[in-house]
């Protein structure tokens, strides 16, 4: 969980100056892994097409409403079991702000929970490829889940709203970038691209913000 089993590679002299500064500021980042791919896939699915704050709130609500109480005297709940998740009705999902498409993907994950859990024995790349065979699971969702479950240092979340801009700003000085540009920029760090992104983020390399914030839509009110 704390990343003790992770061994960050030593960056070479060709490392970008911005990354060199980040490494001096925050050190070599150890990536933790939970070894719970099914558990990590559920909040990753919830994060599709909404903000991180919305996804976190929906995950907390899903666990609180449909998960068993966690052991101990703390007011905590476990994630819903695969059987419980499969039994949730569409209107119950809607009440939590989870629209039909994400609800369907959550229940697909529940149906294939045993298969998903077996991916813990695969490499990060193999696990991502396996998850993407499931309906509703794309590159972004698989990367977000496997980055946590496997501590995969190359689990680059292609399609993320912010990551491509972080890379563009930190490594090219341009405030906005595309996924293709991000992939090209990070090519020298193949195998460690997610570690590079997390290092840049932890060192405070956030792209400047322009314009109004995106309007949040509460599905539960529709």
C-alpha positions in Angstrom: 0.0 0.0 0.0 2.8 2.4 0.8 4.8 1.5 -2.3 7.6 -0.3 -0.4 7.7 -3.0 -3.1 8.2 -0.4 -5.9 11.7 0.4 -7.2 11.8 3.8 -9.0 14.4 3.8 -11.8 17.2 6.3 -11.8 16.6 9.0 -14.3 19.5 9.7 -16.7 21.3 12.9 -17.6 18.9 13.3 -20.6 15.9 13.7 -18.3 14.0 16.9 -19.1 15.0 19.8 -16.8 11.5 20.2 -15.5 11.5 16.5 -14.4 14.9 16.9 -12.9 13.6 19.8 -10.8 10.6 17.8 -9.8 12.7 14.9 -8.7 14.8 17.3 -6.6 11.7 18.7 -5.0 9.7 15.5 -4.3 12.2 12.7 -4.7 11.8 9.5 -6.6 8.1 8.6 -6.4 7.1 5.1 -5.1 3.8 3.9 -6.5 1.7 1.9 -4.1 -0.5 -1.0 -5.3 -3.6 -2.5 -3.6 -3.7 -5.8 -5.5 -7.5 -5.4 -5.7 -8.3 -4.8 -9.4 -12.1 -5.3 -9.0 -12.3 -2.8 -6.2 -10.2 -0.2 -8.1 -12.2 -0.6 -11.3 -15.5 0.5 -9.7 -14.5 4.0 -8.8 -12.6 4.3 -12.1 -15.9 3.5 -13.9 -17.6 6.2 -11.9 -15.0 8.7 -13.0 -15.9 8.4 -16.6 -17.0 11.8 -18.1 -17.5 13.5 -14.7 -15.2 15.5 -12.3 -13.1 13.8 -9.7 -15.2 15.4 -7.0 -18.4 14.1 -8.4 -17.0 10.6 -8.8 -15.7 10.6 -5.2 -19.1 11.7 -3.9 -20.9 9.0 -5.9 -18.4 6.3 -4.8 -19.0 7.2 -1.2 -22.7 7.2 -1.7 -22.6 3.8 -3.5 -20.6 2.2 -0.7 -22.7 3.8 2.1 -26.1 2.7 0.5 -25.2 -0.7 -0.8 -21.9 -1.8 1.0 -21.7 -3.7 4.2 -20.3 -1.9 7.3 -16.6 -2.2 7.6 -15.1 -4.1 10.6 -14.6 -2.1 13.7 -16.5 0.8 15.3 -15.7 3.3 12.6 -18.5 4.7 10.4 -17.1 3.2 7.2 -18.6 0.9 4.6 -17.1 -1.7 2.2 -17.6 -1.5 -1.5 -20.8 -3.4 -2.6 -20.2 -7.0 -3.3 -20.6 -8.2 -7.0 -23.9 -9.8 -6.1 -25.3 -6.7 -4.5 -24.1 -4.5 -7.3 -25.8 -6.7 -9.9 -29.1 -6.4 -8.0 -29.2 -2.5 -7.8 -32.0 -1.2 -10.0 -31.7 1.6 -12.5 -33.7 4.0 -10.4 -31.5 3.4 -7.4 -28.4 4.2 -9.5 -30.2 7.3 -10.9 -30.9 8.5 -7.3 -27.2 8.6 -6.7 -26.5 10.5 -9.9 -25.2 7.5 -11.9 -26.7 7.4 -15.4 -27.6 4.3 -17.3 -24.4 3.9 -19.2 -22.1 3.9 -16.2 -24.6 1.8 -14.2 -24.5 -0.8 -16.9 -20.7 -0.8 -16.9 -20.6 -1.2 -13.2 -22.9 -4.2 -13.4 -20.8 -5.7 -16.2 -17.8 -5.4 -13.9 -19.8 -7.2 -11.2 -20.7 -10.0 -13.6 -17.0 -10.5 -14.4 -15.6 -9.9 -10.9 -13.8 -13.2 -10.7 -12.1 -12.6 -14.1 -11.1 -9.1 -13.1 -9.6 -10.3 -9.8 -7.5 -12.8 -11.7 -5.7 -9.9 -13.5 -3.8 -9.3 -10.3 -1.4 -12.0 -11.4 -0.7 -10.2 -14.8 1.7 -7.4 -15.6 0.2 -3.9 -15.7 0.1 -3.9 -19.5 -1.5 -7.3 -19.6 -4.1 -6.3 -17.0 -5.0 -3.2 -18.9 -5.5 -5.1 -22.1 -7.6 -7.7 -20.3 -9.9 -5.1 -18.7 -10.4 -3.3 -22.0 -12.1 -6.5 -23.4 -15.1 -5.7 -21.2 -17.8 -3.5 -22.6 -17.6 0.1 -21.3 -13.9 -0.2 -20.3 -11.6 1.9 -22.4 -8.0 3.0 -22.2 -8.6 5.7 -19.6 -10.7 3.5 -17.2 -8.3 0.6 -17.4 -5.3 2.9 -16.8 -6.9 4.5 -13.8 -7.8 1.2 -12.2 -4.5 -0.7 -13.0 -2.4 2.3 -11.9 -3.7 1.8 -8.4 -4.3 -2.0 -8.3 -0.9 -2.9 -9.8 1.1 0.2 -9.1 1.7 0.2 -12.9 4.3 2.9 -13.6 3.2 3.1 -17.3 -0.6 3.3 -16.8 -1.0 6.6 -18.7 -4.6 7.7 -18.6 -5.0 8.7 -22.2 -8.2 10.8 -22.6 -7.9 12.5 -19.2 -9.1 16.1 -19.2 -6.1 17.4 -17.2 -3.1 15.1 -17.7 -2.3 16.0 -21.2 -2.3 19.7 -20.2 0.0 19.0 -17.2 2.5 17.3 -19.5 2.3 20.0 -22.1 2.8 22.8 -19.6 5.6 21.1 -17.6 7.6 19.7 -20.5 6.9 22.0 -23.5 5.8 25.3 -21.9 2.5 25.2 -23.8 -0.7 25.5 -21.6 -2.8 23.1 -23.6 -2.0 19.8 -25.3 -3.5 16.8 -27.0 -3.3 13.1 -26.1 -1.2 12.5 -29.2 1.3 15.3 -28.3 1.4 13.9 -24.7 2.3 10.4 -26.0 5.0 11.8 -28.2 6.4 13.9 -25.4 6.5 11.0 -22.9 8.0 8.5 -25.5 11.5 8.8 -23.9 10.0 7.6 -20.6 8.2 4.5 -22.0 7.5 2.1 -19.2 7.5 4.9 -16.6 5.1 7.4 -18.1 2.6 7.4 -15.3 5.4 7.8 -12.7 6.6 10.8 -14.6 3.2 12.4 -14.7 2.6 11.8 -11.0 6.1 13.2 -10.2 5.3 16.4 -12.2 1.9 16.7 -10.5 3.3 16.3 -7.0 5.9 19.0 -7.8 3.1 21.5 -8.5 3.2 21.5 -12.3 -0.4 22.3 -13.0 -1.4 24.0 -16.3 -2.9 27.5 -16.1 -6.7 27.6 -16.1 -8.7 29.7 -18.6 -12.3 30.6 -18.9 -15.3 29.5 -16.9 -15.4 26.2 -15.0 -17.3 23.4 -16.7 -21.0 23.3 -15.7 -21.8 20.3 -13.5 -24.9 18.3 -14.2 -26.7 16.5 -11.4 -28.2 13.4 -13.1 -30.2 12.7 -9.9 -32.3 15.9 -10.6 -33.2 15.0 -14.1 
